[in-house]
Amino acid sequence: MSTTDTTRSLADISILYVEDDLLTLRSIGRMMGRRVREVRLAANGLEALEAFADHPADIVVTDIEMPGLGGLGLIEKLRHEHDFRNPIVVLTAYKSDQYQSDLADLHLYKPINTQELFASIEALVPKIQCSHS
């Protein structure tokens, strides 16, 4: 689907959601599952890379601070090793520059306001360059 397709909506996209807090992963993942075509869950950056290799997503939503491969490393690998050009949203409790990535499209701060999260994701749908579905 091209970025000029104005009929594309949340219901048409897939999201890879990465979060090491399993309760948050499951609850936000369930909410995402009700609004998007497909949501894949990963508990850290390494799991996310495996999930992405098996089935790339249209949008990646990731936490920053995670064991193993954190969000900043994941974003680097997606952008540079996998040439992922679609939107990446960072969810973090940290507001300092060391937890920011210029390679991300958007940073949202915890605690997550789910209305803001979904409005932000919906606003990024037109930036999806190609569907990986």
N, C-alpha and C positions, 0 to 999 in steps of 0.2 A: 504494500500500500504506500502511496506517495504522501509526502507531507502536505500536498494540496488537497487531499481528500478530506473535505470538511465534515463528512458524516461519521468520522471515526470518533469513538467515545471510550470511556473507561471500560464499558462492557466488551470492547473489541480487543483489549490489550492483555498481555501477560506481564506479571511482575515477579521478580526474584527479590524476596524480602530476607534480609540477613540481620540476625539479632541473637546475642548470646544468652539473654535472659529468656528462659524457655516459656515462662508464663506470658510475658509480653509477646514473644514470637507467636505463640498459639492464639492469643486473643486478637492481636492486630491482624495476624494472618487470616483468622476467621472472618473478620470484618472486610478485609481485602477480597477474600473469596466470594463474598456476596455482591461485590461491585465490579469486579473485573472478570475477564474470561477465564484466566488461569493465574494462580499464585503458587509459586514454589518457595519453600522455606529452607533456610540454612542457618545453623547455629554459630558459624564462624566463616571467615574468609576462605579457608580451604574447602569446606563443604560447599560454599557458594561457587567456587571455581569448578568443582566437580559437577554441580547442578547446571551451571552455565555451559560447560562443555557438552553435556548431554542434551541440553535444550535451552538455547539462549533466550533471554527475556527481552521484552520491549523496553522496560524500565527496571532499573535496579534501585532498591531502597535499602540502605545499609546503616547499621550502627558503626561507630568508629572504634571504641575501646572493646576489643574482644580477644580471647586467648588464641594463641597460634597466629594466624594471619588476621590482623585487624582491618578495619575499614579503609584506612589510608593505603595500605599495601594492596588490598583488593582493588581499589579504584585504579591505582597505578597499573596493575596487571591487566585489568579489563581494558583500559584505554590504550596501553602500549603493546601488550602481547596479544590481545584478542581484537584490537582495533574496534572496540565498542564505541559507537558514536551517538547512541541514544542516551536519553536522560539518566542521570544518577542523582538520587536524593540522599543526603546524609541526615541521619537522626542522631543527635548527640546531646549529652548533658553538659558538655564542655564548650564554653564560649571563647576560649583563648585561641590565638592564631595557630598554635601547634596542632590543634584538632580540626583545622580547616583544610580543604583541598580546593585548589583552583581548578581541578579537573572535574569537580562536581558541579551540577547545574543549580543545586539548591541545598541550603543547610536549614534544618528545622531543629528546634531545641526541645529537649525533654523537660517536663512531662509533655507527652505528645497530645496535642489537641487534634482529635481524629477528624473533625470537620475541616480544620486547616490542612491536615495531611492530604485528605482526599481532594480538596479544592486545588491544592498545589500540584498534585499528581495530574489531575484533570487539565490544569493549565499547561502541563508539559506534554500532553498527548500530541499536539501539533508538531512538536520537535522530534518525534519518532521518525527516523530516516528510512528505516525498513522494518518490516515485520519479521520477527524471527520465529513466528508461530509455525 
